[in-house]
Amino acid sequence: MAISMQPHGIQSMLKEGHKHLSGLDEAVLKNIDACKQLSIITRTSLGPDGMNKMVINHLDKLFVTNDAATIVNELEVQHPAAKILVLAGKAQQEEIGDGANLTISFAGELLQNAEELVRTGLHPSEIISGYTKAITKTLEILEELVEKGSETMDVRNKEQVVSRMKAAVASKQYGLEDILSSHIADACIQVCPKNPVNFDVENVRVSKLVGGVLHNCTVIRGMVLKGDAVGSIKRVEAAKVAVFATGVDSSATETKGTVLIHSAEQLENYAKTEEAKVEEFIKAVADSGAKVIVSGGAVGEMALHFCDRYKLMVLKINSKFELRRFCRTTGTSALLKLSQPKPDDLGFVDSISVEEIGGSRVTVVRSEDGGNKVATVVLRGSTDSILDDLERAVDDGVNTYKAMCRDSRIVPGAAATEI
């Protein structure tokens, strides 16, 4: 006769199939080992001489990069302890925009040293207490290592900005930092607000166009939209802009209806009514002084016909985020319904033109006025992978500029401070 044993202790609390690890060897050392393995992966990509990693994610997309934040994101780490390291790297990336690799590699080294201490019989809480004291001491030493005179800095002086930005850009694109830093500094200085502390990294955009080489890169004060203008007008200058968040088309009713037409004359009048409504709307926009209509949805053929008749340029922006940036660049208010825009709703651009760059047709929106606008760095490269890596270098440079705006103090580089 078999006796069924009832689970007891922690077994009775957790559901079937669980794993319960405890003790020094099973829990602590296994977790430390998982974190060490992750830091070994990223360690070889640290610094300007760091090697690129080839990562293929679950969608079979290939990444060739030495950016630790991208590597650990695409690895999809499952181990709970190693995930904490990944989250630490992400937090560093979001807060500072750079240094994710150092965070993960340094944490791995600290854990390796902690492992030796644990094996000698030291309790983990005592090790944590020691590391906490070390943090306090490190911050004191860092204050002493600050370069004299670096507390004051003009964030609008290109030479000073480039000299401080080079180190961050070189860690991603060694040998190309001079060209890239110059372009990034130009873009950042253009969009820097009166109070530099309020600098927003979102105001520096990147447009990646395949073809050409890095020397063909440019900085445009304004936006670069991929795609052509919808109508036949491809260029306007010193124009007022009206933005409609919905599509520019004749509105349809929500319910279905049946129209009974008795004669050809009635059919003709029915079509004319719709045509007259669309023309009335387009004429009202033209009378308001606008030369450009930007639509967040589809543009009807009839509306396009009347836009061409009234010499209005038509742009279509499907992304609501891109539409929001366009409004910020031009100072426009997006209208939710099709009606004549008020003077306050209209924005202004110096020029909008359709240009061909490297076989791709793009719409360049230039707004040369100063202030808190948008600047775009146009990157050129032979493959998508190279362009993605260049974009990461630009992100690092822009985030470095943001850090400069908050605190311009610098310490010796090339690992001199760490040693």
MILUM-896744 format. One record per residue (C-alpha): x, y, z; chain. Coordinates in steps of 0.5 Angstrom, whole numbers, m for minus. Layout:
N
      X      Y      Z  unit
      X      Y      Z     A
...
//
This chain:
419
      X      Y      Z  unit
      0      0      0     A
      3      7     m2     A
      3     13      3     A
      2     19     m1     A
      7     25      3     A
      4     32      3     A
      9     37      2     A
     11     41      8     A
     15     47      9     A
     17     52      3     A
     14     46     m2     A
      7     47      0     A
      7     55     m1     A
     10     54     m8     A
      6     51    m14     A
      9     45    m17     A
     15     45    m22     A
     18     51    m18     A
     26     51    m16     A
     28     53    m10     A
     36     55     m9     A
     39     57     m2     A
     46     57      1     A
     52     59     m1     A
     54     55     m7     A
     47     54    m10     A
     44     61    m10     A
     50     67     m8     A
     56     64    m12     A
     51     62    m18     A
     48     69    m19     A
     55     72    m18     A
     58     67    m24     A
     52     69    m29     A
     53     76    m28     A
     61     75    m29     A
     59     72    m35     A
     55     78    m38     A
     61     82    m36     A
     66     78    m40     A
     62     79    m46     A
     61     86    m46     A
     68     87    m43     A
     72     86    m50     A
     68     92    m53     A
     70     97    m48     A
     74    103    m50     A
     76    106    m57     A
     80     99    m58     A
     74     95    m56     A
     72     90    m61     A
     65     89    m65     A
     60     84    m63     A
     56     81    m68     A
     49     80    m65     A
     43     76    m69     A
     36     77    m65     A
     30     73    m65     A
     27     77    m71     A
     34     75    m75     A
     36     82    m75     A
     44     83    m75     A
     47     88    m71     A
     55     89    m71     A
     56     94    m66     A
     61     95    m60     A
     55     99    m56     A
     54     95    m50     A
     47     98    m49     A
     45     95    m56     A
     48     88    m54     A
     45     87    m48     A
     38     89    m50     A
     39     84    m56     A
     41     78    m52     A
     35     78    m48     A
     38     75    m42     A
     34     71    m38     A
     38     70    m32     A
     34     74    m26     A
     41     76    m23     A
     44     78    m30     A
     38     82    m31     A
     39     86    m26     A
     46     88    m29     A
     42     89    m36     A
     37     94    m32     A
     43     98    m29     A
     46     99    m36     A
     40    101    m38     A
     39    106    m33     A
     46    109    m34     A
     44    109    m42     A
     37    113    m40     A
     40    118    m35     A
     47    120    m38     A
     47    117    m45     A
     53    113    m45     A
     58    109    m40     A
     53    103    m40     A
     59     98    m42     A
     63    101    m36     A
     57    100    m31     A
     57     92    m33     A
     64     91    m34     A
     66     94    m27     A
     60     91    m23     A
     62     84    m26     A
     69     86    m23     A
     66     88    m16     A
     62     81    m16     A
     69     77    m18     A
     72     80    m12     A
     66     79     m8     A
     66     72     m9     A
     73     71     m6     A
     71     75      0     A
     65     70      1     A
     69     64      0     A
     73     66      5     A
     67     66     10     A
     65     74     10     A
     58     75     10     A
     55     79      4     A
     52     84      8     A
     59     86     11     A
     61     86      3     A
     56     91      2     A
     58     95      8     A
     65     96      5     A
     63     97     m2     A
     58    103      1     A
     64    106      4     A
     68    106     m2     A
     63    109     m6     A
     63    115     m1     A
     71    115     m1     A
     71    115     m9     A
     66    121     m9     A
     71    125     m5     A
     77    123     m9     A
     74    125    m15     A
     73    132    m13     A
     80    133    m12     A
     82    130    m19     A
     77    135    m23     A
     81    139    m28     A
     82    146    m25     A
     78    152    m29     A
     73    147    m32     A
     68    149    m28     A
     66    155    m32     A
     65    153    m40     A
     61    157    m45     A
     57    151    m48     A
     56    155    m55     A
     64    155    m56     A
     65    150    m61     A
     72    149    m60     A
     71    148    m52     A
     65    143    m54     A
     69    139    m59     A
     75    138    m55     A
     70    135    m49     A
     66    131    m54     A
     71    128    m58     A
     73    122    m52     A
     66    120    m52     A
     65    120    m60     A
     72    116    m61     A
     70    110    m56     A
     64    109    m62     A
     68    111    m68     A
     75    111    m67     A
     79    115    m72     A
     72    119    m75     A
     71    123    m68     A
     74    130    m71     A
     69    130    m77     A
     63    127    m73     A
     64    131    m67     A
     64    138    m71     A
     57    136    m74     A
     54    134    m67     A
     57    140    m64     A
     54    145    m69     A
     47    141    m69     A
     47    142    m61     A
     49    149    m61     A
     44    151    m66     A
     38    148    m61     A
     41    150    m55     A
     36    154    m51     A
     37    161    m47     A
     38    157    m41     A
     43    151    m43     A
     40    147    m37     A
     34    146    m41     A
     37    143    m47     A
     33    137    m50     A
     37    131    m53     A
     30    130    m57     A
     31    137    m61     A
     37    134    m65     A
     35    129    m70     A
     39    124    m74     A
     37    122    m81     A
     40    116    m84     A
     41    116    m92     A
     45    110    m95     A
     50    112   m100     A
     56    116   m100     A
     61    117    m95     A
     62    120    m88     A
     65    126    m91     A
     58    128    m94     A
     55    128    m88     A
     51    135    m86     A
     47    139    m81     A
     41    142    m83     A
     37    147    m78     A
     30    144    m79     A
     28    137    m81     A
     29    132    m86     A
     23    128    m88     A
     24    121    m92     A
     19    121    m98     A
     17    126   m103     A
     12    132   m103     A
      5    129   m105     A
      3    134   m110     A
      6    137   m116     A
      9    143   m112     A
     16    141   m110     A
     19    148   m107     A
     17    154   m103     A
     20    159    m99     A
     18    164    m94     A
     12    160    m93     A
      6    160    m88     A
      4    153    m86     A
     m2    149    m84     A
     m2    143    m80     A
     m8    138    m80     A
     m8    132    m75     A
    m13    128    m79     A
    m13    127    m87     A
    m15    132    m92     A
    m21    129    m96     A
    m28    130    m96     A
    m31    128    m90     A
    m36    121    m90     A
    m42    120    m86     A
    m41    115    m80     A
    m48    112    m82     A
    m49    109    m89     A
    m55    112    m93     A
    m58    111   m100     A
    m59    117   m105     A
    m65    116   m110     A
    m63    120   m116     A
    m68    121   m122     A
    m65    125   m127     A
    m58    126   m130     A
    m58    133   m128     A
    m59    131   m120     A
    m53    127   m121     A
    m49    132   m124     A
    m51    137   m118     A
    m50    131   m113     A
    m42    131   m115     A
    m42    138   m116     A
    m44    139   m108     A
    m38    135   m106     A
    m33    138   m110     A
    m35    145   m108     A
    m35    143   m101     A
    m27    141   m102     A
    m26    147   m106     A
    m29    152   m101     A
    m24    149    m95     A
    m18    149   m100     A
    m19    156   m102     A
    m20    158    m94     A
    m13    155    m93     A
    m10    159    m99     A
    m14    165    m96     A
    m11    165    m89     A
     m4    166    m92     A
     m2    159    m92     A
      3    156    m98     A
      4    149    m95     A
     m1    144    m92     A
      1    138    m88     A
     m3    132    m87     A
     m3    127    m81     A
     m7    122    m86     A
     m9    121    m93     A
    m10    126    m98     A
    m16    125   m103     A
    m15    126   m110     A
    m20    132   m111     A
    m17    136   m105     A
    m10    135   m108     A
    m13    137   m115     A
    m15    144   m112     A
     m9    144   m108     A
     m5    144   m114     A
    m10    150   m117     A
     m9    154   m111     A
     m1    153   m111     A
     m1    150   m105     A
      5    145   m103     A
      2    138   m100     A
      6    134    m95     A
      4    128    m92     A
      7    125    m85     A
      4    119    m82     A
      8    119    m76     A
      4    123    m70     A
     11    123    m67     A
     14    126    m73     A
      8    131    m74     A
      9    133    m67     A
     17    135    m68     A
     15    138    m75     A
     10    143    m71     A
     15    144    m66     A
     20    146    m71     A
     15    151    m75     A
     11    153    m69     A
      5    151    m72     A
     m1    148    m68     A
     m4    142    m71     A
    m12    143    m73     A
    m16    137    m71     A
    m22    138    m76     A
    m22    141    m83     A
    m23    149    m82     A
    m20    155    m84     A
    m14    156    m80     A
    m13    162    m75     A
     m7    166    m76     A
     m5    164    m69     A
     m5    157    m72     A
      0    158    m77     A
      7    156    m77     A
     13    159    m81     A
     19    156    m85     A
     24    159    m89     A
     24    154    m94     A
     21    147    m96     A
     24    143   m102     A
     24    136   m104     A
     32    134   m106     A
     35    128   m108     A
     41    125   m104     A
     44    119   m105     A
     38    116   m110     A
     33    118   m104     A
     28    123   m105     A
     27    127    m98     A
     24    133    m96     A
     28    138    m93     A
     25    143    m88     A
     29    149    m86     A
     28    154    m81     A
     34    158    m80     A
     31    162    m74     A
     35    161    m67     A
     31    159    m61     A
     29    152    m58     A
     28    149    m65     A
     30    142    m68     A
     37    141    m72     A
     38    134    m76     A
     45    131    m77     A
     44    128    m84     A
     49    121    m84     A
     51    118    m90     A
     54    111    m90     A
     55    105    m95     A
     51    100    m91     A
     45    100    m86     A
     49     97    m80     A
     55    103    m81     A
     49    108    m81     A
     46    105    m74     A
     53    105    m71     A
     54    112    m73     A
     47    114    m70     A
     50    111    m64     A
     56    115    m64     A
     52    121    m65     A
     47    120    m59     A
     53    119    m55     A
     56    126    m57     A
     49    129    m56     A
     48    126    m49     A
     55    129    m47     A
     53    136    m49     A
     47    135    m45     A
     52    133    m39     A
     56    139    m40     A
     50    144    m40     A
     49    141    m33     A
     56    140    m30     A
     62    142    m34     A
     67    139    m30     A
     72    134    m33     A
     77    129    m30     A
     83    126    m33     A
     81    121    m38     A
     84    114    m42     A
     82    110    m35     A
     87    115    m31     A
     81    117    m26     A
     79    110    m26     A
     86    107    m24     A
//
